[in-house]
Amino acid sequence: MTFQVKLKNLFKKFKRLRTVRLIQYWIDTFQIKVLKKGTLKDHILIKYLFKDLFLYFLVSFFFFFMIFFVNQILLTVEDLLSKSAPFTDVMRIMFYSLPFIIAQSAPFATLVGFLMSLGGMMSSNEILIFRAAGFSFLRILVPVALLGLFISIGSFFVNDYLLPLGTIKYNELMRKIMNSTPTIELESNSVKKMDSASIVIGEVNGNSVSDVIIFDSKDMKDRIIVAGDSVLQGAKEEGVLMQFDMNDAVVVSIDATSIEDYDVLKSKKTVMNVFDSTLLGNYARSAREMTTYDLTRTIRDMKAEKTDNPATLKKINLWVMEWHKKFAIPFGSIFFAFLAFSIAFLFGKHNGQMIGLFLGLVVCVFYWAVQIIGQLMVQKVGMNAFWCIWIPNFIVGLFGLVFLLQLLRK
């Protein structure tokens, strides 16, 4: 073997030895600087916390999803099927309702799921392991808040994109169903509000209605229509949802400015068309059929008109309410995650999961009630949309902060 070959082999051995030593050096450095600080240990604990929180969130989500889903079936599907609406159309109606159900379920599932997860960890002393590993309560709060943020972002996508799309498809399909089965909107011995008119309905049997009384007030004139047996038919013209063929009708027209002046008309047969905009709104897109971007532009254009008309101002306030709902409902998950963290560690020492489930359901009912009251205050009273929609989240956040301060003082 020549000297050059020996030198070349020796250089290769030295190079391999240097590589091995270099690898060993980095392993030793990693053990000293990383493992001794507990980074790998922290990673395992945080991963375990994420998995447990997400698992309980999924369980709670399916729980609330089924509640809202069954409620939707009882309110809509049962009525449609009882009126002989096409089964395939009814199933599509349910499918288009899913974005609303998902958007409503996610915040409540965050609260109950996180409460049960953290409460269970507290009862089984798993939190003591986190504390012994050097985790402060604020450090444990970080993954809880992050997961709540991720849930909020996903819920916002559903609320801002899928919900408007589902609402558009839902309204289009409902128009189609009502055209084919007009009696869906009518119930026996009930009162139906239609735009400026109110209809008192007698017995409904198929497409036949025994008695009909209509009270209409429009353009400073009051009109009362009383009819005997009537037949309800589907649309025969574009824009018409249903048609009343009324027999032996009496029409009384009264001038609101002079009640002494009135007209009385009698006829053997009277035809009254009910336009689809009366029941389902105009073909123009409603606030629930718009994304945040479109809704923002529409509200800005409405405000640019600078009108003092009370009806226009009320409409703007309602649209502003829908704009705030697109953020307040999905991002309620963050506030609920914050509250769940504090409650679970304060009250979950014994039977943490059961206490978490009970407190979570109580808070959900309270939140839902305040949310509904806030929307009614905007619709009926005209109160500020921002405060009425966001006040439930602010209440949850305030209690979460108070409980957190109490937890940190322990």
Helices and strands as residue ranges (DSSP letters): H 3-30, I 31-35, H 39-72, I 73-77, H 78-82, H 87-123, H 126-132, H 137-157, I 158-162, H 163-180, G 182-185, E 190-194, E 197-201, E 204-205, E 208-209, E 212-218, E 221-227, E 230-234, E 240-255, E 258-275, H 276-280, G 287-289, H 292-304, H 310-328, H 332-347, H 352-376, I 377-381, H 385-409
